[in-house]
Structures are given as structure tokens and as C-alpha cells.
Amino acid sequence: MSAMDTRDLLTDAFSRLAPLTRELVEGADGDLLHARLDPQANTLAWLLWHTARQQDVQVAALADREPVWTAEGWADRFDLPLDVDDFGYGHEPDDVAAVRVADPTLLSGYQDAVAAMVDAHLATLDADALDRVIDASYDPPVTVGVRLVSVVGDALQHLGQAAFLRGVLERRQERIADDFDQRAATWDDDPTKVERARFAAEAVLAAVDPRPDARVLEYGAGTGLLAQHLAPRVGPLTLADPSSGMRAVMQAKVERGILPDAQVVDLDLSQPVDDVGPFDLVALLLALHHVPDPAPVVANLAEVLAPGGSLAIVDLEPEDGSFHGEGFEGHPGIDPDRLRTWCEAAGLGEVDVVPCGTMERHGQDYPLFLATARRPAQR
Ligand SMILES: C[S@@+](CC[C@H](N)C(=O)[O-])C[C@H]1O[C@@H](n2cnc3c(N)ncnc32)[C@H](O)[C@@H]1O
């Protein structure tokens, strides 16, 4: 095989990485990018970042140039809380969690920039350059050509993992939405759900004491039971739920005057939004433990609050997993201390957590808490 053939083979192999990355980020939301199959598992964001990063570092070293990460401003755009030279080798689960992107196209944009650099470098390589030994400590010694095969092999392995992960996560999201869609029509037939919404609404109203014209968002609203009980004491309601079945039930309640003038929306706060709010009160009832990655959602809930506005979250205390049972894909309750940390990291103050009754299920009592926090009047 001629030297030209070898270079063409490498160029072809590397040219597949950018289109694969673009496919993997297309339409991906924050939940999909940052969800983990277990607490040790890599996220889609980490896999795609590392794939591009290791090519950049290793090929830039071969080319004796600065990686595009710093040379073209990608480190600033990602703004990760990691050392600027870090490219993911030896990362622990906390380091993986630190790789968060608000905009998924950053990942494909960076891979595109790396691909252009790699392509330009490959075009300079002749047979002698490919055979140059760069690490004689191995037997046989590592040549430039061998290193490039390792780099592209590593990238393909990680992209394969990313494709597998995205498929599993998408099916999981669909299962959750299907489950709530199916339960929506009969949700309100269960008197315990109606009663716990009434109880939670009273607790929220007592803790927050909203103005009569307060603009309210209920997130993960289900059939809007909490909002129904808040409605007589507050102003305009916005009701968000990812389940189309739940939204249909809420829309029917709007039309029947049960939730007068409420706006029903499909709002995803796993990513920042800039055209929503502001709200004087954002309330959640038993929704946060269903959110795969709660910290950024809390941060985005804080962002849609008006200055001086309140966040009120009623949820399950940590439990042994028996509440939802085998196969549940959310969290077995929410640790109030972690919720406090997420609120404070989101810039909220006056965080307060108090008990908020119990829920009976399978003959067992599960304690609930009410967490409230306030966005400072001025930041
Ligand atoms: C246990 S239900 C509670 C519904 C309502 N708040 C109530 O107490 O009757 C959980 C709700 O959270 C919604 N949900 C599930 N995953 C979510 C997510 N990632 N973000 C926001 N809401 C979600 C579901 O569609 C469902 O309506």
C-alpha cells in the first residue's frame, strides 16, 4: 500500500467523527446530555467532549501546535470548572458531572473545529512522517501512524458508547412520558392525590403568603391539582408538564373553568430559557424526584423567578425505594440538604425546609417536606 493510501485511509476514518457527533447532539436537551445510567456512568456530554478533546490534544501534539481548545476560544465558550489542559483521562464521577453544556451545539462545533485541524495536519503527512517513531518505550515502538490509529479508535469507541447511551436514555424518557400519559385521565379519581394537593397548597400559601396578583408557575403540574388549590389566592397561573396526557387534562380543566385562564405549557427547564416568566411563585409537588438531573432544573427555576419571588418545593424525604418500587427511574426521595445546596448555588436565599405531612402507600407512611427559598430582590 502506498503512503498516499495510508493517509487517505486515516483521513476517511477521522472524517466520520464530526457527522457522528452532530447526529448525537441533534435535538438533545439538558436531561439527555447530563443524565447518568448509574452514579458512576459517563454522560453524553462528557463522552462527546472527551472524544473531541483527546483528538485535539493528541493530534495537536503530533502537529507541534496549540490545541484548538485554547487556540480558537473553545475553553472559554465551554467555561468548564476544570483545568484548561484537562481532557478527561482518569476522570472520577464528580469530574464527569462537571462537564455540563448549556448549548448542545457547542459539542458539535468543537468537534467540527478539531476535525478541521486534524484534516489539515493529515494532509501534511507523507510516508516518512507517518513512520516517525514518537514513543520508543513500546515494543514495537509507537509511530505517528500508530498513534493516529489509536486516536481514531478511541474516538469511535466513545462515540459508540454515546450512541448506545442516547438510545437507552431516549427510551427511558418515552417510558416515563407514556406512563404519565396513561395515568392522566384517572389521576384525579384518587382522593389521596386530591387531598395531598390541598394539604400542600395550604402549606405553600402559609409559608409564602403570595400577593393576590402573584404570577405563579407550577412545574411538573400533572393535572394541576396543586394549582387548583392555589388559584383562589393568587394571580395568573402557568402550568407546565412534559406529559401530553397531563396537559390535555389541564387544558380541559381550563376550558371547564376549573383552572380559569391558566396557560398550559410544555416547558423543559433542564436547559436555560429566556422567554419564560418572570414568576412571583414557582411551585412543585412531587415532581422533582422524577427529574433525572435536579440541580440545573432548580437553577433554571430560580432564573424564571422575579426578584423577590419564591420557590416552593414539596417532595418525598429520602426513602428506601419502596415508594415507587422496582424499576423506578427517578430518585428515591430528595435529600433536603442537597436541595438546600442546589438552591444556594442558584443564588436563592432564605432557604427553609420543614416537614409537610406524610403519604400513605402500600401500608407505609412516607414523610414529605416543604422547601421554600427566595430570589433576592436585587442580585
Ligand atoms: C407524581 S406526578 C405529580 C403531579 C402533580 N404535581 C400532583 O402532585 O398531582 C409527577 C409529574 O412530574 C412530571 N414529570 C416527569 N418527569 C419530569 C421532568 N423531567 N420534568 C418535569 N416534570 C416531570 C410528570 O409528567 C408528572 O405529571
Ligand as a Chemical Component Dictionary entry (heavy atoms), coordinates in Angstrom:
data_LIG
# 
_chem_comp.id                   LIG 
_chem_comp.type                 NON-POLYMER 
_chem_comp.pdbx_formal_charge   0 
_chem_comp.three_letter_code    LIG 
# 
loop_
_chem_comp_atom.comp_id 
_chem_comp_atom.atom_id 
_chem_comp_atom.alt_atom_id 
_chem_comp_atom.type_symbol 
_chem_comp_atom.charge 
_chem_comp_atom.model_Cartn_x 
_chem_comp_atom.model_Cartn_y 
_chem_comp_atom.model_Cartn_z 
_chem_comp_atom.pdbx_ordinal 
LIG C1  C1  C 0  -46.086 12.331 40.728 1  
LIG S1  S1  S 1  -46.589 13.359 39.415 2  
LIG C2  C2  C 0  -47.109 14.804 40.310 3  
LIG C3  C3  C 0  -48.124 15.596 39.550 4  
LIG C4  C4  C 0  -48.760 16.735 40.346 5  
LIG N1  N1  N 0  -47.750 17.702 40.771 6  
LIG C5  C5  C 0  -49.512 16.172 41.539 7  
LIG O1  O1  O 0  -48.954 16.225 42.650 8  
LIG O2  O2  O -1 -50.606 15.667 41.346 9  
LIG C6  C6  C 0  -45.075 13.865 38.666 10 
LIG C7  C7  C 0  -45.252 14.790 37.467 11 
LIG O3  O3  O 0  -43.952 15.199 37.053 12 
LIG C8  C8  C 0  -43.912 15.173 35.649 13 
LIG N2  N2  N 0  -42.528 14.920 35.237 14 
LIG C9  C9  C 0  -41.904 13.744 34.996 15 
LIG N3  N3  N 0  -40.642 13.939 34.633 16 
LIG C10 C10 C 0  -40.454 15.286 34.646 17 
LIG C11 C11 C 0  -39.342 16.119 34.328 18 
LIG N4  N4  N 0  -38.180 15.606 33.945 19 
LIG N5  N5  N 0  -39.510 17.453 34.416 20 
LIG C12 C12 C 0  -40.698 17.988 34.808 21 
LIG N6  N6  N 0  -41.774 17.245 35.125 22 
LIG C13 C13 C 0  -41.658 15.913 35.039 23 
LIG C14 C14 C 0  -44.824 14.037 35.236 24 
LIG O4  O4  O 0  -45.284 14.178 33.889 25 
LIG C15 C15 C 0  -45.913 14.124 36.270 26 
LIG O5  O5  O 0  -47.006 14.890 35.829 27 
# 
loop_
_chem_comp_bond.comp_id 
_chem_comp_bond.atom_id_1 
_chem_comp_bond.atom_id_2 
_chem_comp_bond.value_order 
_chem_comp_bond.pdbx_ordinal 
LIG C1  S1  SING 1  
LIG S1  C2  SING 2  
LIG S1  C6  SING 3  
LIG C2  C3  SING 4  
LIG C3  C4  SING 5  
LIG C4  N1  SING 6  
LIG C4  C5  SING 7  
LIG C5  O1  DOUB 8  
LIG C5  O2  SING 9  
LIG C6  C7  SING 10 
LIG C7  O3  SING 11 
LIG C7  C15 SING 12 
LIG O3  C8  SING 13 
LIG C8  N2  SING 14 
LIG C8  C14 SING 15 
LIG N2  C9  SING 16 
LIG N2  C13 SING 17 
LIG C9  N3  DOUB 18 
LIG N3  C10 SING 19 
LIG C10 C11 SING 20 
LIG C10 C13 DOUB 21 
LIG C11 N4  SING 22 
LIG C11 N5  DOUB 23 
LIG N5  C12 SING 24 
LIG C12 N6  DOUB 25 
LIG N6  C13 SING 26 
LIG C14 O4  SING 27 
LIG C14 C15 SING 28 
LIG C15 O5  SING 29 
# 
